[in-house]
Amino acid sequence: MENIAPALLEWFYKNQRILPFRTDPSPYHVWLSEIMLQQTRVSAALPYYERFLAALPDIPALAACEEEKLHKLWEGLGYYNRARKAQESARVIAARGGVWPDTVEGLLALPGIGDYTAGAIASISFGLAVPAVDGNVLRVFSRLYNDPGVITEPAVKRAFTARVMEHQPPEKAGDYNQALMELGALVCVPNGAPLCEQCPLASLCEARRAGTALELPHKAAPKARRIEPVTVVLAEDAEERFLLQQRPQKGLLAGLWQPLLWEGEALSAEEVCARLEALGLACEGIEPLPAAKHIFSHVEWHMTGYRVRLRHEIPKSYIAAAKEELKTIYALPNAFGRYTKMIE
């Protein structure tokens, strides 16, 4: 395999997307973009990135942010633990006087930063000749070398990373890493046929030559998810306030707000009213809502929903949120999106 860097970089400089974290690749900007882009498309993440930076423009602001405000800024992106770990890292950096670690080892010591994110910051922000290998890069190299290795296996990923480094020009490590990511995102795409006619490496690609590009990369079969029934209740009093619960500080959706909820049970309307009566929340009326489903990495929630009008005001022992407060204060996870839209 001849050196791919010249053709790849020429393509990148002509075709790269103009993104705010590329025009100003400070460590804070690169880091924030990378954690937001995990499990999220660039087009979907950009509004959150811009809103987040407007509210928390630097490390001291993120370190000092109140938890509820942080969750609200992150609302819609999911995987809220990313935001918590980001704040932990910000507090570590703030304690260092705002000085970022400028080595991969130092970056890996920060909470929530793994090999890929450390490599991205080190190469893009600090110009270090280190790899930043994500799913896009693994897919490109799997096809480029027509390699059937299972990319989710650590040994295979290490072998692919070594190949990435064989081609990396040390003086342009950040651009090279970004070019590989961009090629995987725009041309060597994961879903559907890769756009080989637009690829600067098409003449070198062994999978294109062999006709196997659609089959690659190979991944380990995902584990079966557990199916769990859940009953969601939008409990509303006469003042149009909705009852909220805060989830436990550990586990799924830790510490976030949710409507009244029973996990592991698909309750009937009569059972819901009886449960509410037992909690001192008498029903004035109840109506069924459409079923909904939300998929987590290890479990699927199959949700039964109800909207309940309460006979009395929500007691002070519960959290009662007005519609405006749901928009501006309380962060409700995407898992309940179908139901919270009905509140709005």
Secondary structure, 3 states (H helix, E strand, C coil): CCCCHHHHHHHHHHHCCCCHHHHCCCHHHHHHHHHHHCCCCHHHHHHHHHHHHHHCCCHHHHHHCCHHHHHHHHCCCCCCHHHHHHHHHHHHHHHCCCCCCCCHHHHHCCCCCCHHHHHHHHHHCCCCCCCCCCHHHHHHHHHHCCCCCECCCHHHHHHHHHHHHHHCCHHHHHHHHHHHHHHHHHCCCCCCCCCHHHCCCCCCCHHHHHCCHHHCCECCCCCCCEEEEEEEEEEECCCCEEEEEECCCCCCCCCCEEEEEEECCCCCHHHHHHHHHHCCCCEEEEEEEEEEEEECCCEEEEEEEEEEEECCCCCCCCEEEEHHHHHHCCCCCHHHHHHHHHHC
